[in-house]
Amino acid sequence: MSVANSVVVRSFPAPEPIVEQVLALPDWTPVRLFGILFPLWDVDVVGVRGEEQPYPFFEKIIERGIAQTGLVSGAMLADFLGLEPDLVERVLVSLEEADRLVRIDGQFHLAPLAVKSVQEGKKYVPTRTHLKLYFEGFYSKPLPNIYYDGVQILSEREAEDFVSERRGTDCPFYRLYSFQRWTPLAIKELTLREDRTDYHVPADMEQIALLRVTPAYLPLYIVEARKHLVENTPYYMVFSAAQDGRDTFLENLVNSYAEIALPLSGQEPHVVLSYPSCRDVRLKNDLPGG
């Protein structure tokens, strides 16, 4: 993610305090720690939002007249407002050309932005707006707003450099691969959600269309932990820069998708973390995603 200079990039957690957090949990024992680059979809979309502009007097009263009285013809509006029919017709045509009105069988109906203008007493005009969205790389589920607040998202090239820089260190990172393709309906499904503002989509943005989809990665630490008396049931605790403490959103995904859990559990025999270091993690290759 390209973070503006005014936005502070959130620091990525260190492995030592992460393991200490897990050790402090009652009934849980950390077994292995993974440095993982989690696959995402970096998605660019374009849509239409309302930009506030001065509200001309005649446009305002005519739009308000349609909204509040239900009058839908030029003649009825002119009679009700006490205006010259030619003036009303000129304003109606102008509003129709600006996509603020829709004429159906000679009757005028307000477009959504015109309705909003009447409700708030401010003129809003449609403005083309670009927006960046992130989706997880397995089933194209949208990421919530916490991943847009200064969290570093890596491009494929940046991911390669990230892995190379940490190769041979006490805590190397490995890319987790997904073989799932981008879901074309993901954008439409997101725009139809009532809670879409929780996933970085403005409530007033309409006509959202896809421009570009590219792979991306989010750095994570994943701790494989075992609950006491349930040693054969691994659980993966996830830590990222998106949240203080555990990343509950991605933790739920990691433990819900077999495509993620199986590659993690299928590595070399478990090595108990006796101290907070990545040295005990025995991984040789990038992890396939399923």
SVG drawing of the C-alpha trace seen along z (x, -y; Angstrom):
<svg xmlns="http://www.w3.org/2000/svg" viewBox="-51 -33 73 69">
<polyline fill="none" stroke="black" stroke-width="0.4" points="0.0,0.0 1.3,-3.4 1.1,-5.4 1.0,-9.2 3.7,-11.1 1.2,-12.3 0.3,-8.7 2.5,-7.0 3.3,-3.4 2.5,-1.2 5.5,0.8 5.5,4.5 5.6,6.5 8.8,8.3 8.7,12.0 10.0,12.0 7.0,10.1 4.6,12.2 5.8,15.4 5.7,13.9 2.1,12.9 1.2,16.5 3.2,17.9 1.1,15.6 -2.1,17.1 -3.6,19.7 -3.8,23.3 -1.9,22.5 1.6,23.5 3.4,22.0 5.0,24.7 6.3,23.0 6.5,19.5 6.2,18.7 7.2,15.5 4.6,15.5 3.7,13.2 -0.1,13.7 -1.6,13.4 -4.0,10.6 -5.6,9.0 -4.7,5.4 -7.8,4.0 -8.3,0.6 -11.9,-0.5 -13.6,-3.6 -17.0,-4.9 -19.2,-8.0 -19.4,-10.1 -21.2,-13.4 -19.2,-16.6 -20.7,-19.6 -21.2,-22.7 -23.3,-25.9 -27.0,-25.1 -28.7,-27.5 -32.0,-28.9 -34.3,-27.6 -32.6,-24.1 -33.1,-23.9 -36.8,-24.8 -37.7,-22.7 -35.9,-19.6 -37.5,-20.2 -40.9,-20.6 -40.5,-17.2 -39.4,-15.5 -41.9,-17.1 -45.0,-17.4 -44.8,-14.5 -45.4,-16.8 -43.7,-15.2 -44.4,-17.3 -43.2,-20.7 -46.7,-22.2 -47.7,-21.1 -44.4,-22.4 -44.7,-25.7 -48.3,-26.2 -47.4,-25.1 -44.3,-27.3 -45.8,-30.3 -43.0,-30.3 -43.1,-30.8 -43.4,-27.3 -40.5,-28.1 -38.2,-28.8 -39.2,-25.6 -38.8,-23.6 -35.3,-25.0 -34.3,-24.1 -35.7,-20.6 -33.9,-20.0 -30.6,-21.2 -31.1,-19.0 -31.9,-16.0 -28.7,-16.6 -26.8,-16.7 -28.2,-13.3 -30.0,-14.8 -33.4,-13.9 -34.8,-11.0 -37.7,-11.5 -40.0,-8.5 -43.1,-8.9 -42.9,-12.6 -42.6,-12.6 -39.6,-13.6 -38.0,-11.6 -35.0,-12.6 -31.7,-10.7 -30.1,-9.5 -27.7,-12.5 -30.6,-14.9 -32.6,-13.2 -29.6,-13.6 -29.2,-17.3 -32.9,-18.0 -32.6,-16.1 -29.5,-18.0 -30.1,-21.4 -26.7,-21.1 -26.1,-20.5 -24.1,-17.3 -22.9,-16.5 -21.5,-13.1 -17.7,-13.0 -15.5,-10.1 -13.5,-8.8 -10.8,-6.1 -10.5,-3.8 -8.1,-1.1 -9.5,2.0 -7.9,5.2 -9.2,8.7 -7.7,11.9 -6.2,14.1 -8.1,17.4 -11.8,16.6 -11.7,12.9 -13.2,11.7 -12.8,8.0 -10.4,6.8 -11.9,4.4 -10.8,0.8 -8.0,1.7 -5.8,2.8 -5.9,-0.7 -4.6,-2.7 -0.9,-2.8 -0.4,1.0 2.3,1.9 1.0,4.0 3.7,5.4 3.6,5.8 5.1,9.0 8.4,7.3 8.5,5.9 7.6,9.3 10.6,10.8 12.8,8.2 11.2,8.6 12.0,12.4 15.5,11.9 16.4,9.4 15.4,11.8 16.8,15.0 19.6,16.4 18.5,14.3 17.1,15.7 13.6,15.0 13.2,15.6 9.8,15.1 8.1,17.4 5.3,16.6 2.1,18.5 0.7,19.2 -2.9,19.4 -4.0,21.1 -7.4,19.6 -8.3,17.0 -9.8,13.6 -13.6,13.8 -15.2,11.5 -18.3,11.0 -16.4,9.9 -16.8,6.2 -20.5,6.5 -21.0,8.5 -19.1,5.9 -21.1,3.0 -24.4,4.7 -23.4,5.2 -25.1,3.0 -21.8,2.7 -19.7,1.9 -18.3,-1.2 -16.6,1.1 -14.6,2.4 -13.4,-0.9 -16.3,-1.6 -17.9,-5.0 -21.7,-4.9 -22.3,-7.4 -20.2,-5.8 -22.2,-4.3 -21.6,-2.7 -18.4,-1.0 -16.4,0.7 -13.2,2.8 -10.1,1.2 -7.2,3.5 -6.4,6.6 -2.9,7.5 -1.4,9.9 -0.1,8.5 1.2,9.7 0.8,8.8 3.6,9.7 2.4,11.8 3.7,13.8 1.8,17.0 2.2,18.9 1.2,22.6 -0.1,23.2 -1.5,26.2 -4.1,26.2 -3.3,28.2 -4.8,31.7 -5.7,31.3 -2.2,31.8 -3.3,33.1 -5.3,30.0 -3.1,27.2 -4.4,23.7 -2.8,20.8 -2.5,17.4 -1.9,14.5 -0.1,11.2 0.2,8.3 0.6,4.5 -3.1,4.1 -4.0,4.7 -2.3,4.4 -2.1,8.0 -3.6,10.7 -5.0,10.1 -8.5,11.6 -9.7,11.2 -6.9,13.1 -6.6,15.5 -10.2,16.6 -9.4,17.1 -6.2,19.1 -8.0,21.5 -11.0,21.8 -9.4,22.5 -7.8,25.9 -5.8,24.4 -3.9,22.4 -3.7,24.7 -2.6,27.8 0.6,26.3 1.5,25.0 0.9,28.3 2.5,30.3 6.0,29.0 8.8,30.8 8.1,32.2 7.2,29.6 9.9,27.9 8.9,26.5 9.8,22.8 11.9,22.8 12.7,19.1 11.2,16.2 13.2,16.6 12.5,17.7 15.5,20.0 13.4,23.0 11.2,22.7 12.2,25.3 10.8,24.4 12.8,24.9 10.6,23.6 7.8,21.1 4.5,22.6 2.0,23.7 -1.5,22.4 -3.4,25.7"/>
</svg>
